[in-house]
């Protein structure tokens, strides 16, 4: 009788452990990264999706592209209800009000947002008359990103990029090397940024020196990261690719 009981107990243990280990509750949830892109300025519509898909495969993320196809309409924007991080690289789009409300809801949700280059004027259309039921969000740069975009330098000058030495051990700058390099992208005038922003990179040209380029901050409980990098040629540079990876990781914490 004791032998039968022991056999039964061992069989129960054998079958119960794998079932527990394979239960959905014990599987590691993959990070869901939504990427918002639309127009062809800096070829972001062509260059960003494949880069993010590759980073997703390398880092175990699920990546969903919200592509406006050159318009201000994002049909699959409902993915923001589930996304952990939103990456924004759009320019001067007035979204339909209900879609903009989805973005605003996400920004207040305590998750993470990464803005790239033209994200500092993402939701400010230059049109004198907006399409019906569309809306600007002029405060996004100042209130959420913590920046103060007011134009850019001459295209032919590009920008001299430099990592902030005091932040060299930060995960934001992991494998972001060389610590100084030249971007052909014009210098974005972002200063002054919010006092609560932590700056990791600056940019300079013969016109201005040490302009904040890459920073992070908190917007309520939401982690906000921004970099003004994102010119076409930046996508070819490993330092930029690694920086975007690091910003997403940070925003997801």
C-alpha positions in Angstrom: 0.0 0.0 0.0 2.9 2.4 0.9 4.5 1.6 -2.5 1.3 2.4 -4.4 0.9 5.7 -2.5 4.5 6.7 -3.2 4.1 5.9 -6.9 0.9 8.0 -7.0 2.7 10.9 -5.3 5.6 10.8 -7.7 3.3 10.7 -10.7 1.4 13.7 -9.4 4.6 15.7 -8.8 5.9 14.8 -12.2 2.9 16.0 -14.1 2.0 19.0 -12.0 5.4 20.8 -12.2 5.5 21.1 -16.0 1.9 22.2 -16.1 2.6 24.9 -13.6 5.8 26.0 -15.4 3.9 26.2 -18.7 0.9 28.0 -17.4 0.3 31.5 -19.0 0.5 33.2 -15.7 4.2 32.1 -15.4 5.3 33.1 -18.9 7.3 36.3 -19.2 5.2 39.0 -20.9 6.8 40.4 -23.9 7.2 44.2 -24.1 4.7 45.7 -26.6 6.1 48.7 -28.4 3.9 50.8 -30.6 5.6 52.9 -33.3 3.8 55.9 -34.6 5.0 57.1 -38.1 3.4 58.6 -41.1 5.1 61.2 -43.4 8.3 60.9 -45.4 10.2 63.7 -43.8 13.7 62.3 -43.1 12.3 59.1 -44.7 11.1 58.1 -41.2 8.2 56.2 -42.8 10.6 53.9 -44.6 13.6 53.8 -42.2 12.0 53.6 -38.7 9.7 50.5 -39.1 12.4 48.1 -40.2 14.8 49.3 -37.6 12.2 48.9 -34.8 11.3 45.5 -36.1 14.9 44.4 -36.0 15.4 45.9 -32.5 12.2 44.0 -31.5 13.6 40.7 -32.6 17.0 41.3 -30.9 15.4 42.4 -27.6 12.3 40.2 -27.4 9.8 43.0 -28.0 6.5 42.8 -29.9 6.5 45.8 -32.2 3.4 47.2 -33.8 3.7 49.9 -36.5 1.0 52.6 -36.4 1.5 53.9 -40.0 -0.5 56.9 -41.2 0.7 56.4 -44.8 1.4 60.1 -45.1 -1.9 61.2 -43.4 -3.0 62.1 -39.9 -5.2 59.0 -39.6 -4.0 55.9 -37.7 -6.5 53.1 -38.1 -4.9 50.7 -35.6 -4.4 53.3 -32.9 -6.4 51.1 -30.5 -3.2 49.2 -29.9 -2.3 52.0 -27.5 -4.7 50.5 -25.0 -2.3 47.6 -24.6 1.1 49.1 -25.5 3.9 49.4 -22.9 5.9 52.0 -24.8 4.9 54.4 -27.6 7.6 55.6 -30.0 6.6 58.8 -31.9 8.2 60.0 -35.1 5.6 62.1 -36.9 5.6 65.8 -38.0 3.0 68.5 -38.0 -0.1 66.4 -38.0 -3.5 67.4 -36.6 -5.0 64.1 -35.6 -8.8 63.3 -35.5 -9.9 64.3 -32.1 -10.8 60.8 -31.0 -7.4 59.5 -32.0 -5.6 62.4 -30.3 -7.5 61.6 -27.1 -6.1 58.0 -27.4 -2.6 59.5 -27.4 -3.3 61.8 -24.5 -4.8 58.9 -22.5 -1.7 56.9 -23.1 0.6 59.8 -22.1 -1.2 60.0 -18.8 -1.2 56.2 -18.2 2.1 55.8 -16.4 3.7 53.8 -19.2 6.5 55.1 -21.4 6.9 57.4 -24.4 10.0 57.9 -26.7 10.0 60.9 -29.0 12.3 61.1 -32.0 13.4 64.3 -33.8 10.2 65.8 -35.3 8.2 64.5 -32.3 8.8 67.9 -30.8 6.3 69.3 -33.4 4.4 66.1 -33.9 0.9 67.4 -33.3 1.1 70.9 -34.6 -0.2 71.3 -38.1 1.0 74.2 -40.2 -2.4 74.3 -42.0 -4.3 77.6 -41.4 -7.6 75.6 -41.4 -7.7 72.2 -39.9 -9.7 69.3 -41.3 -13.1 68.9 -39.6 -12.9 67.1 -36.3 -9.1 67.4 -36.2 -7.1 69.0 -33.4 -3.6 70.3 -32.6 -1.8 69.6 -29.4 0.7 72.5 -29.2 1.6 71.9 -25.6 3.0 68.4 -26.3 6.6 69.5 -26.7 6.6 71.9 -23.7 4.5 70.0 -21.2 5.1 66.4 -22.1 8.5 66.1 -23.8 9.9 69.0 -21.7 11.4 70.8 -24.7 11.2 74.2 -26.4 11.6 73.6 -30.1 11.9 76.9 -32.0 13.5 76.1 -35.3 16.8 74.5 -36.5 20.2 75.5 -37.8 21.5 75.5 -41.3 21.3 72.1 -42.9 24.8 72.3 -44.4 26.3 72.7 -40.9 24.9 69.5 -39.4 25.5 68.9 -35.7 28.4 67.8 -33.5 27.1 65.2 -31.1 28.6 64.7 -27.7 27.7 62.4 -24.8 27.5 64.2 -21.5 30.5 62.9 -19.6 28.8 62.9 -16.2 26.2 60.4 -17.6 28.8 58.0 -19.1 27.7 55.1 -16.8 24.0 55.6 -17.5 22.1 52.7 -19.2 20.9 55.4 -21.6 24.4 55.6 -23.1 25.2 51.9 -23.1 27.1 51.1 -26.3 26.4 54.6 -27.6 29.8 55.1 -29.1 31.8 57.0 -30.2 31.1 59.6 -27.5 31.6 62.3 -30.1 30.5 62.2 -33.8 29.1 64.3 -36.6 25.5 64.1 -37.7 24.5 65.6 -41.0 21.1 66.5 -39.5 20.6 70.2 -38.7 20.9 71.3 -35.1 17.5 71.4 -33.5 17.0 74.4 -31.2 15.4 72.8 -28.1 16.6 75.0 -25.3 15.7 75.7 -22.6 14.4 72.2 -21.6 12.5 71.6 -18.4 14.6 71.8 -15.2 13.6 68.3 -14.2 15.1 66.8 -17.4 18.2 64.7 -17.3 20.4 65.5 -20.3 22.5 62.7 -21.8 23.7 64.3 -25.1 24.2 67.8 -26.5 24.7 69.1 -30.0 26.7 72.0 -31.3 27.4 73.9 -34.5 29.1 77.1 -35.4 25.8 78.8 -34.7 25.1 77.4 -31.2 26.9 75.3 -28.6 25.8 72.6 -26.2 22.1 72.5 -27.1 20.2 69.7 -25.3 19.8 66.8 -27.7 18.8 63.7 -25.7 17.0 63.7 -22.4 14.6 61.9 -20.1 12.1 63.2 -17.6 8.9 62.2 -15.8 5.4 63.4 -16.8 3.4 62.4 -13.8 4.1 58.7 -13.6 4.9 58.4 -17.3 8.5 58.0 -18.4 9.4 60.4 -21.2 12.5 60.2 -23.4 13.4 62.4 -26.4 16.2 62.7 -28.8 16.5 65.2 -31.7 18.5 62.7 -33.6 16.8 60.9 -36.5 18.1 62.3 -39.8 18.2 59.8 -42.6 21.9 59.2 -42.2 21.6 58.8 -38.4 19.8 55.5 -39.1 23.1 54.1 -40.5 25.0 54.9 -37.3 25.1 52.2 -34.6 25.3 54.8 -31.9 21.8 56.0 -32.9 20.4 52.5 -33.1 21.7 51.6 -29.7 20.4 54.9 -28.3 16.9 54.2 -29.4 17.1 50.7 -28.0 18.2 52.1 -24.6 15.5 54.8 -24.6 12.8 52.2 -25.2 14.3 50.0 -22.4 14.3 53.0 -20.0 10.8 54.1 -20.9 9.5 50.5 -20.3 10.7 50.4 -16.7 
